């Protein structure tokens, strides 16, 4: 009754979804993980068992525990306190989460993706191919909507958000204001920018 519990995982393992196995793919069976938070009894009015649709990720664990302990969350720390969602102070919560993978186990594992929990946009860096999935209507990601005429505007919007997200990295991610294919394997880390 007096313990804040967070249950999460690092990644899924596909296990045959999309005829693939192992981690490192942008698809839900690899990328979507359980994230369950149980605050101490009486800490919030939110009923236990409530599902809250917000894009959350592993980067939120440290700020949440710091907040729960009454400590300051350092400026510039990735992630946010999940307690803000319970408090109703989530007006500036992130709109989407980003995830990516460089080539590992095979050349298909070279991609960037964004999702807000409803839509998922995947940019395959080796070829420049785009995928779009409506996770509400197609949770198994069986129908790629990227080439369908009626979803061109949605693809364009997510393409633009990916450009904005990757723009700070510059080339080879964004070239002349657009996403650029990256056919070669590369190691990139914002903490080690000269590692490419």
N, C-alpha and C positions, 0 to 999 in steps of 0.2 A: 504493500500500500504506500510505501514511501520511497519507491525506487523508479527512476526513469529508465525504461528499457527500450532499446532500439535493436530491431532484428533486420539484418540486411545481408547481402552476398556480394561477391565481386563480379560474377558473370554467370551466364548459363552455359550449356554445353551442346546445344543444337539437338543431339541424340536422334538424328535422322530427318529433322525438319528441313525442308528444301533439299533433301537428299545430301545433307551435310552433317558433319559432326565436329565437335570441338568448339572452343570459344573463338573469338576474333571476328565475328561477322556482325553486320549491322542489324540483322533480323532479330525479332523479339525473343526468340528462343535462346539467343546468345546475349542480347543486350539488355532486355528487361529483367530486372531482378526484384525480389520481394523487398519492400521497405516498410516496415511496420514499427510504429512508435506507440508506446504505452506510457503515458505520463502517470505520476503518482496519483492516487485516488484524491479527488477533490481539487486538483491543481487547475483544471479547466472545466468549463461547462459542457464541452463536447462529449457526446455520449460515446462510450466505448463501442468499438465495432463500426464506427463511422468511416466511410471512405472519402477522402478529400482529394480531389483531382488537381494536383499541382505537380509540375515537373521538378522532382527532387533527385538528388544524386549523392554519391559518397562524400563529395566535398562539403555536404551539409552536416556531417556527423560532428566534426570538431567544433564548429560554431555553436551547434545545439548544446553540446556538453558544457562549453564555456558559459553560455547563457544560463543554463540550468544551475551552474555552480555560482552564479552571480558575478562572474568575471567579465571584464571588458573583452569584446571581440576585436582583435587587432585590425586596424585599417588595412585594406588591401588583401585581406585573407579571402581566398576563394570560398565560395559557399555562403550560406546564410543559416540563421537559426530557425529550425522548424517550429520552435515555440512561437515565433511571430505568426505563423499560420493559425495556430490554436488561439492566439490572442486576437486574431482578426486584423493584425497589422501587416497584411501581405499585399497591400496595394501596389507595391513596387517589386513584387516577387518576379523572378525571371519568367519570360514568355516561353522559353524553350530550353532544352539542354542540348549540348553538343557532344558528340563522341566521334572517335576516329581510330583508325588502325593503319599502320604501315605494313608492308608486305611481311608476312610471317606464315609459315607452313605452305604457302603457295601464292602466286601472283594476284589472286582474286581478293586477298586480304589487304587491299590498299584503297581506303575509302575515307570519306568524311560524311557525317550525317547530323541532322537536326531533327528534333521532335518536340511537339508541345503536348504529346499524349494522345492527340487526335490524329494529326498528320505526321508522317515521317518522310523526310526527304533524304535520299542517299545520293552522294556524288562519288562515282567510281573513278578514282584518280588516275588509274592506268589508262583508261579509254575515254574518259569524259562522259560516260553514260550516266544518265540520271534515272532515279526511280522515285516514285511517289506512292505512298500507301495511305489509305484511310483506315486507321486502326480501329475506329468505332464500327465501321461496316465490315471490315476485313481483318480481324485480329490475327489471322494466320498468315497475312501478307501473301496471299495467293494471286492477287490481281494488281499488277503494276499499272498505275493510272497515268504515268508520265507521258505516254504517247497518245493518250485519248484527247481529242480536240476540246471537249468540254472542261478539261482540267488544265489547259495550257496556262490560264491565269494563275492558278494555284501553284503550278510548277515554277512559273516566272517569279512569283512572290518569294517562294522558298529559295530559289536560285539567288535572288537578290539578298536575302538574309544570310545565305552562306558566303556571298561575296563580302558583305559587311563584316561578318564574323572573322573571315580569314584575311581581310585587308591589312590588318596590323602586321601580319607576317611578311607581306610583300611577295616578291617573286621567290619561288616558282608557283606559289599557291594562287596568287592573283596577278595576272599580266594584262596590262592595258585595260584595267577596270573590269576584267571578267575572270571567271574561274578558268584555270589552265590545266590540261591533262599533265600528269606527272608520271610518265611511263617508267622512270627509273626508281629503284628502291632508294629510300632516303630515311635518315633518322632525324627527327626534328623534336626539339624541346624548347619552349620559351625560356627555360632556365639555362640552356646551352645552345644559343642560337648559331654558334659556329660549328655545330656538330653535323651539319648537312654535308 
